[in-house]
């Protein structure tokens, strides 16, 4: 058995190895970190921590979807608010930034773009996913009264594009075209 990946975030653990459930569950032959069986209202639950996702090919963990494609371990931003609804509307469609008419400074209101941009570049292994996430945010902000020219100016100034995602100039053009 070898460890493919191990990540920890406070009290959440993402552990990926070459054997599906080895070392997770306690049994007579191994000392895992979780009990093999749990009891719930008199019913026994066998191996309660099964992977969720698409046939073991992907799973959601915190705010990323981890998946395997072409024998590579990849990840993309996962927004659980996409499947949550309030008064018939997706929570992800509701504003998650200051109202443009608020008394906050412009830097504070528009700074959301830069901070989310950093977040999306860290949470995606593909540039196209970053472009998709950022353009959706910008379109939503424009629809809520934010200035399109100022948003584009902020995007052009972005300087922390990771080299692993490819050339920034090419992707900036794609991004600006997305938010026409």
C-alpha positions as CSV (number, residue, x, y, z in Angstrom):
1,X,0.0,0.0,0.0
2,X,1.3,3.5,-0.8
3,X,-0.2,6.9,-0.1
4,X,-1.2,8.8,-3.2
5,X,-2.4,11.9,-1.4
6,X,-3.0,13.1,2.1
7,X,-4.5,16.5,3.0
8,X,-5.7,17.8,6.4
9,X,-7.9,20.9,7.0
10,X,-8.5,21.4,10.7
11,X,-10.7,18.3,11.5
12,X,-11.3,17.1,7.9
13,X,-9.0,14.6,6.4
14,X,-8.7,13.6,2.7
15,X,-6.7,10.4,2.4
16,X,-6.3,8.7,-1.0
17,X,-4.4,5.4,-1.4
18,X,-4.2,2.5,-3.8
19,X,-6.5,0.3,-1.7
20,X,-10.1,1.3,-1.3
21,X,-10.8,1.0,2.5
22,X,-7.6,-0.4,4.0
23,X,-6.3,1.4,7.1
24,X,-9.5,3.4,7.6
25,X,-11.4,0.8,9.7
26,X,-10.6,-1.1,12.8
27,X,-10.8,-4.8,12.6
28,X,-9.1,-7.8,14.3
29,X,-6.3,-7.6,11.8
30,X,-5.8,-3.8,11.4
31,X,-5.9,-0.8,13.6
32,X,-7.8,1.8,11.5
33,X,-8.9,5.2,12.7
34,X,-12.6,4.5,12.4
35,X,-14.7,1.6,13.7
36,X,-15.7,-1.0,11.0
37,X,-19.3,-1.0,12.2
38,X,-21.5,1.7,13.7
39,X,-24.8,1.2,15.3
40,X,-27.7,3.6,14.5
41,X,-31.0,2.9,16.3
42,X,-30.2,-0.8,16.6
43,X,-29.1,-1.2,13.0
44,X,-25.5,-2.0,12.1
45,X,-24.0,0.2,9.4
46,X,-21.1,-1.6,7.7
47,X,-18.2,0.6,6.6
48,X,-20.0,3.9,7.1
49,X,-17.4,6.1,5.4
50,X,-17.8,4.9,1.8
51,X,-16.6,7.2,-0.9
52,X,-19.4,9.4,-2.4
53,X,-19.3,10.5,-5.9
54,X,-19.3,9.1,-9.4
55,X,-18.4,5.3,-9.2
56,X,-15.3,6.0,-7.1
57,X,-13.9,8.3,-9.9
58,X,-14.7,11.5,-8.1
59,X,-15.6,12.9,-4.7
60,X,-16.3,16.2,-3.1
61,X,-14.1,17.3,-0.3
62,X,-14.6,20.8,1.3
63,X,-14.7,23.1,-1.7
64,X,-13.1,20.9,-4.3
65,X,-14.1,18.0,-6.4
66,X,-11.3,15.5,-6.7
67,X,-11.4,13.3,-9.7
68,X,-9.3,10.9,-11.8
69,X,-9.0,11.5,-15.5
70,X,-6.4,9.9,-17.9
71,X,-4.6,8.4,-14.8
72,X,-4.1,11.9,-13.3
73,X,-5.5,13.1,-10.0
74,X,-7.2,16.4,-10.8
75,X,-9.4,18.8,-8.8
76,X,-11.8,21.6,-9.5
77,X,-13.8,24.1,-7.4
78,X,-16.9,22.7,-5.8
79,X,-19.7,25.0,-4.7
80,X,-22.2,23.2,-2.5
81,X,-24.4,26.2,-2.9
82,X,-25.2,25.0,-6.4
83,X,-27.5,22.3,-5.0
84,X,-29.0,24.5,-2.2
85,X,-32.2,26.5,-2.8
86,X,-33.9,29.5,-1.0
87,X,-37.3,30.6,-2.2
88,X,-36.8,28.6,-5.4
89,X,-33.5,30.1,-6.4
90,X,-30.1,28.5,-6.2
91,X,-28.0,29.9,-3.3
92,X,-25.1,30.2,-5.7
93,X,-27.0,32.7,-7.7
94,X,-27.6,35.0,-4.8
95,X,-25.0,37.8,-4.2
96,X,-22.0,36.7,-2.1
97,X,-20.3,40.1,-2.2
98,X,-21.3,43.5,-0.9
99,X,-24.2,45.4,-2.4
100,X,-22.9,48.0,-4.8
101,X,-24.9,50.7,-3.0
102,X,-23.3,49.9,0.4
103,X,-21.1,52.5,2.1
104,X,-18.1,50.3,1.9
105,X,-15.0,51.6,0.1
106,X,-14.8,50.7,-3.7
107,X,-11.6,48.7,-2.9
108,X,-13.5,46.5,-0.5
109,X,-16.4,45.9,-2.9
110,X,-14.3,45.2,-5.9
111,X,-11.6,43.4,-3.9
112,X,-13.9,40.4,-3.9
113,X,-12.9,39.7,-7.5
114,X,-9.2,39.5,-6.6
115,X,-9.7,37.4,-3.5
116,X,-12.0,35.0,-5.3
117,X,-9.6,34.9,-8.3
118,X,-6.8,33.6,-5.9
119,X,-9.2,31.1,-4.5
120,X,-10.2,29.7,-7.9
121,X,-6.6,29.4,-9.1
122,X,-5.8,27.4,-6.0
123,X,-8.9,25.2,-6.3
124,X,-8.7,24.2,-10.0
125,X,-6.1,22.2,-11.9
126,X,-7.4,23.4,-15.3
127,X,-7.3,27.0,-16.5
128,X,-10.7,26.6,-18.2
129,X,-12.3,25.9,-14.8
130,X,-10.7,29.1,-13.4
131,X,-12.0,31.1,-16.3
132,X,-15.5,29.7,-15.9
133,X,-15.6,30.4,-12.1
134,X,-14.2,34.0,-12.4
135,X,-16.4,34.9,-15.4
136,X,-19.5,33.6,-13.6
137,X,-18.6,35.8,-10.6
138,X,-18.0,38.9,-12.8
139,X,-21.2,38.4,-14.8
140,X,-23.2,38.1,-11.5
141,X,-21.6,41.3,-10.1
142,X,-22.2,43.2,-13.4
143,X,-25.9,42.1,-13.3
144,X,-26.0,43.5,-9.7
145,X,-24.8,47.0,-10.7
146,X,-21.0,46.7,-10.6
147,X,-19.1,48.6,-13.3
148,X,-18.0,46.3,-16.1
149,X,-15.0,48.5,-17.1
150,X,-13.7,48.6,-13.6
151,X,-14.1,44.8,-13.3
152,X,-12.1,44.3,-16.6
153,X,-9.4,46.7,-15.3
154,X,-9.1,44.6,-12.1
155,X,-8.8,41.4,-14.2
156,X,-6.1,42.9,-16.4
157,X,-4.1,43.9,-13.3
158,X,-4.2,40.3,-11.9
159,X,-0.6,39.2,-11.5
160,X,-0.7,35.9,-9.6
161,X,-1.7,33.5,-12.4
162,X,0.1,30.2,-11.6
163,X,2.5,29.0,-14.3
164,X,1.0,25.5,-14.0
165,X,-2.2,26.8,-15.6
166,X,-0.5,28.0,-18.8
167,X,0.1,31.5,-20.3
168,X,-1.8,34.2,-18.6
169,X,-2.2,36.4,-21.7
170,X,-4.1,33.7,-23.6
171,X,-6.4,33.0,-20.7
172,X,-6.9,36.7,-19.9
173,X,-8.3,37.1,-23.5
174,X,-10.6,34.2,-23.0
175,X,-11.8,35.7,-19.7
176,X,-12.4,39.1,-21.1
177,X,-14.4,37.6,-24.0
178,X,-16.5,35.6,-21.6
179,X,-17.7,38.8,-19.8
180,X,-18.4,40.9,-22.9
